[in-house]
Amino acid sequence: MKIKDAVALVTGANRGLGAAFARALLAAGAAKVYAAARDPSTITEAGVIPVQLDVTQPHQIAALARDLGDVSLLINNAGIGGSGPVLSPESIDMLYQQFEINTVGPLRMTQAFAPILAARNDSAVINVISALSWATLPGVTGTYSASKAAVWALSNAMRQELKTQGTEVLSLHVAFMDTDMARGVPGAKASPDEIARLAIAALESGQPELLADDVTRSVHAGLTTVPPMYLGMLG
Ligand SMILES: NC(=O)c1ccc[n+]([C@@H]2O[C@H](COP(=O)([O-])OP(=O)(O)OC[C@H]3O[C@@H](n4cnc5c(N)ncnc54)[C@H](OP(=O)(O)O)[C@@H]3O)[C@@H](O)[C@H]2O)c1
């Protein structure tokens, strides 16, 4: 898909990777960028159109799909972190919340916007996933990894189903980025602006999946090592 003259809708666009996507889309020549946030007054990027959206609220998603009939690129970026052992009692509530936002949110959005994307000549969905869809930091990311593994699977299913209407789907897998979500994580982190630029370039070159950094590529390669990395990785 070409970004020039595209009309994009980015969820969670008030900060982090979402705000970086909004900037990168405008720089790449998008005609319009709808920047969605739970509180649209927190959208500060110049040149975007703020819209209100909590991805857990089906009525808000339906209203947005009624109002934004010109969207050609949907970026499912909104997400939450959260960590702890899966065997702690709190993990069940965390799992429900992460699935609602990280997994069901992108699915609801894609269902609502699929007919709108179908009406455009050139259209796409980007699903922001994670390197942690293929691995779990022991005692830390069990439920988050589960939500991202599930949205990876859904993203592959969306690609198959949207192909018939000519809508591309790009799965973006990325390791730690320098955003609020990874604020407490030590070590090197990717720049969200760089990741947004890489994702846009991948979309423009027709790739179905982007492994955006060396850590993500090594986690992906670890799926087929013997033993596979997920059996005991990063412990
Ligand atoms: N940072 C990393 O290291 C990393 C690595 C791999 C993948 N990711 C993924 O990248 C995406 C962006 O994360 P980020 O790093 O930019 O994190 P962030 O800075 O914490 O931003 C998260 C965004 O999601 C929004 N959001 C949360 N719940 C929402 C809801 N119910 N409805 C609508 N928006 C909601 C937040 O809005 P509010 O301001 O209203 O809370 C915020 O805009 C997420 O899908 C995340 O899982 C992040």
PDBQT file of the ligand as one rigid body, heavy atoms in Angstrom, charges set to zero:
ROOT
HETATM    1  N1  LIG A 301       6.943  -0.404  24.439  1.00  0.00    +0.000 N 
HETATM    2  C1  LIG A 301       7.354  -1.624  24.141  1.00  0.00    +0.000 C 
HETATM    3  O1  LIG A 301       8.442  -2.048  24.562  1.00  0.00    +0.000 OA
HETATM    4  C2  LIG A 301       6.535  -2.502  23.233  1.00  0.00    +0.000 A 
HETATM    5  C3  LIG A 301       7.136  -3.633  22.680  1.00  0.00    +0.000 A 
HETATM    6  C4  LIG A 301       6.401  -4.442  21.798  1.00  0.00    +0.000 A 
HETATM    7  C5  LIG A 301       5.100  -4.105  21.489  1.00  0.00    +0.000 A 
HETATM    8  N2  LIG A 301       4.536  -2.999  22.057  1.00  0.00    +0.000 N 
HETATM    9  C6  LIG A 301       3.158  -2.673  21.694  1.00  0.00    +0.000 C 
HETATM   10  O2  LIG A 301       3.142  -1.405  21.060  1.00  0.00    +0.000 OA
HETATM   11  C7  LIG A 301       1.846  -0.816  21.201  1.00  0.00    +0.000 C 
HETATM   12  C8  LIG A 301       1.991   0.617  21.664  1.00  0.00    +0.000 C 
HETATM   13  O3  LIG A 301       2.551   0.592  22.977  1.00  0.00    +0.000 OA
HETATM   14  P1  LIG A 301       3.489   1.754  23.522  1.00  0.00    +0.000 P 
HETATM   15  O4  LIG A 301       4.809   1.161  23.758  1.00  0.00    +0.000 OA
HETATM   16  O5  LIG A 301       3.375   2.968  22.684  1.00  0.00    +0.000 OA
HETATM   17  O6  LIG A 301       2.815   1.942  24.956  1.00  0.00    +0.000 OA
HETATM   18  P2  LIG A 301       2.285   3.235  25.725  1.00  0.00    +0.000 P 
HETATM   19  O7  LIG A 301       3.222   4.350  25.565  1.00  0.00    +0.000 OA
HETATM   20  O8  LIG A 301       1.956   2.707  27.079  1.00  0.00    +0.000 OA
HETATM   21  O9  LIG A 301       0.937   3.599  24.947  1.00  0.00    +0.000 OA
HETATM   22  C9  LIG A 301      -0.156   2.759  24.980  1.00  0.00    +0.000 C 
HETATM   23  C10 LIG A 301      -1.277   3.410  24.205  1.00  0.00    +0.000 C 
HETATM   24  O10 LIG A 301      -2.413   2.542  24.202  1.00  0.00    +0.000 OA
HETATM   25  C11 LIG A 301      -3.528   3.298  24.625  1.00  0.00    +0.000 C 
HETATM   26  N3  LIG A 301      -4.566   2.495  25.256  1.00  0.00    +0.000 N 
HETATM   27  C12 LIG A 301      -4.471   1.673  26.330  1.00  0.00    +0.000 A 
HETATM   28  N4  LIG A 301      -5.671   1.142  26.606  1.00  0.00    +0.000 NA
HETATM   29  C13 LIG A 301      -6.531   1.617  25.677  1.00  0.00    +0.000 A 
HETATM   30  C14 LIG A 301      -7.907   1.429  25.426  1.00  0.00    +0.000 A 
HETATM   31  N5  LIG A 301      -8.685   0.640  26.203  1.00  0.00    +0.000 N 
HETATM   32  N6  LIG A 301      -8.465   2.061  24.351  1.00  0.00    +0.000 NA
HETATM   33  C15 LIG A 301      -7.718   2.867  23.582  1.00  0.00    +0.000 A 
HETATM   34  N7  LIG A 301      -6.425   3.119  23.785  1.00  0.00    +0.000 NA
HETATM   35  C16 LIG A 301      -5.835   2.482  24.816  1.00  0.00    +0.000 A 
HETATM   36  C17 LIG A 301      -2.950   4.308  25.608  1.00  0.00    +0.000 C 
HETATM   37  O11 LIG A 301      -3.877   5.354  25.824  1.00  0.00    +0.000 OA
HETATM   38  P3  LIG A 301      -3.974   6.140  27.253  1.00  0.00    +0.000 P 
HETATM   39  O12 LIG A 301      -2.972   7.245  27.187  1.00  0.00    +0.000 OA
HETATM   40  O13 LIG A 301      -5.388   6.590  27.297  1.00  0.00    +0.000 OA
HETATM   41  O14 LIG A 301      -3.640   5.134  28.326  1.00  0.00    +0.000 OA
HETATM   42  C18 LIG A 301      -1.727   4.734  24.833  1.00  0.00    +0.000 C 
HETATM   43  O15 LIG A 301      -2.059   5.625  23.814  1.00  0.00    +0.000 OA
HETATM   44  C19 LIG A 301       1.080  -1.722  22.168  1.00  0.00    +0.000 C 
HETATM   45  O16 LIG A 301       0.223  -2.581  21.435  1.00  0.00    +0.000 OA
HETATM   46  C20 LIG A 301       2.189  -2.540  22.832  1.00  0.00    +0.000 C 
HETATM   47  O17 LIG A 301       1.730  -3.774  23.342  1.00  0.00    +0.000 OA
HETATM   48  C21 LIG A 301       5.210  -2.178  22.913  1.00  0.00    +0.000 A 
ENDROOT
TORSDOF 0
